[in-house]
Amino acid sequence: MTLPLSDIQAVLPELIVVAAACLVLGLDPITPQSKKTWLAWLSLGSLVLCVPITISQMGTRVSAFSDLVVLDPYACFWKLLLYLVSGLTILLSLAYLKAERINLGEYYGFLLLSLSGMMIMVSAVDLLTIYLGTELMSLSLYVLAGFKRFEARSLEASAKYFVLGSFSSGILLYGISLLFGVAGSTRLSAIAAAVANRGLDDPALVLAMILLVVGFGFKIAVVPFHMWTPDVYEGAPTSVTAFMAVASKVASFGAFVRVFLEGLGGLKANWYGLFLVVCIATLVLGNVVAIVQTNIKRMLAYSSIAHAGYALIGIVVAGQADTEGAVRSAGLSSVMLYLAVYAFMTLGAFAVVAMLRKGGLEGEEIEDFTGLAKRQPIAAFLMLVFMVSLAGIPPTAGFIGKFYLFLAAVNAGLAWLAVIAVLFAAVSAYYYLRVVMVMYMRDLDISAGLAPRFASSPAMTVVLACAIAGVVILGLYPDPLVSLTTSAVLTLK
Amino acid sequence: MATLVFFYFAGVIVLTSLLVVALRNPIYSALSLLIMFFHVAGLYVTLRAEFLAAVQIIVYAGAILVLYLFVVMLLNVKREERYHQQFPIGAFLGLTILTEVLLLAYHRSSANEPALPLSQAARTMSNGQSVATGVAPAVGNTETIGEVLYSTYLFPFEVASLILLVAMIGAIILAKRDLFGEGKS
């Protein structure tokens, strides 16, 4: 059997990432403890190598491996975003792993393997391949979540994530097997043809669709499949939490949109209502429950649930029965734009949290931020910008992201949904600005003990600089990204 | 004859499945599960799916069930009462799903077009596109699956190997002692 060279070229970035992961895993035992950072640089180097390759592949839609994988601008957009997120996570981990004494080479190996799973998810057009990509991503994340083995919380997070994650994978597989039964193939194009043939009312199709919503809903953490999120985000090492909150959500959304638009686009009259309910429930619950959190990682977990709800608005717009091509692509491109913006601000916020140290421990209560503005004005200001952006206040990127989503909703005749979302954005301002209030308006009681400090390092500075640059530049000049997402969405069938 | 064989396997499957949930001793439950797995494999053989039958025995009976028995024996589960308190919930969920299945079955029989037959589905799977006609390949289904795995489905097959790699190293990371040099200090 021979493999055409074009197939290899199509998955070259995946191959590079996997090769780097294997190299890291292989080199780890012979690397002395003091030189473990080299493995991080090796991982980072592989990502840098992938960026130009993916950019050069951005042109047209090419399919490879007997139509199981495609390379289109849509997939390349997500891949580039994933490289950025993974690269920043690696930089973020450098100092964090040392401080937490979990500086193992395997960490970077798993990060890269998880990334390769995500890359497969966003470029696959076959449900089986998408499923395997999801599993590769999730299995690596289960291990990463439990990396602080000596801490019960971390192990609990890992076990909980594993059990619930496998359960949701099972549900996803049920859906896939039902679709296979109906369409006779797991390829999205064949499923679309079967849907067109058999019509909307086929019970097997509807049931399969519901099961797929549940399976993917778990991965993107929307209500009512969000229960695992706060516990896992709180227990996992902060650098891993940042990676989970951003990268896995971005990749799952990428696959989610492709499956429902390319594969089940004919059923949109059915899934539109379902997504609408899930979207509103997510907005309400995510934002309201975030108010009562005292731990900043839990608060950011609920905030990430709420942000998934905002992003769903774009998919609801795309699924509305009477939308034309332009409105549909506006909805989808605003999802992509929103997730890109979300990546910058959430990574930034988690980077600040990871840097805050209280003695030898992490300072992860909101109380630990008390009076930070006086002691470390730069860090406090950065956190201020990220919080303002998460709340969606101009002139930050968070505002731009929400603006395009709400604009798409209004244009699709869903103005009432936009109004609900704006109302809950106002609710979210309360808990984001509470962090700002604690930093700027309160003074630390010195007698209480050690004052939490920021452990700064050059790599961390780079992460924060990238995140803040993204938040500010996209907030003031979003045009290039907007045109990129708009053109990327057009290649989606 | 075929019908008789089917009813034998189906009957034993139903009976042993009931025993799995009805028996109070978890080890007896596991053993009934084992018998059920073998009969499911038998059912696959009557459907001419030898490969599936072999996988059923190797994976389920050979690996999963043995693992399950290990856990049961190691943990020495004695508090069986706890499992039986959930009866009302279980009955409710079971009845709901049963109603759903019956409704679907009713709906299906009233629909005019039958679902894609299994053999045709397998053929579409191996060719990568829908082929309405053509006879089944002369080679057995194990060979066909092997061919398809290494040609059409090469990419997902390799991804699956990565998943196994992650599972293997992940288990070591989470379980190995002295990974962080705790033992040395």
Interface residues (C-beta under 8 A of the other chain):
Chain A: M1 L3 V11 V18 L25 Q33 A64 F65 S66 D67 L68 V69 R101 I102 L104 E106 G109 F110 L113 S116 G117 I120 D126 L128 T129 L132 G133 E135 L136 L139 S140 Y142 V143 G146 F147 R149 F150 L155 S158 F180 G181 V182 A183 G184 S185 T186 R187 A190 A193 R198 D202 P203 A204 L207
Chain B: L103 L104 H107 R108 A111 E113 A115 L116 Q120 A121 T124 M125 G128 Q129 S130 Y150 S151 T152 Y153 L154 F155 P156 V159 A160 L162 I163 L165 V166 A167 I169 G170 I173 L174 L179 F180 G181 E182
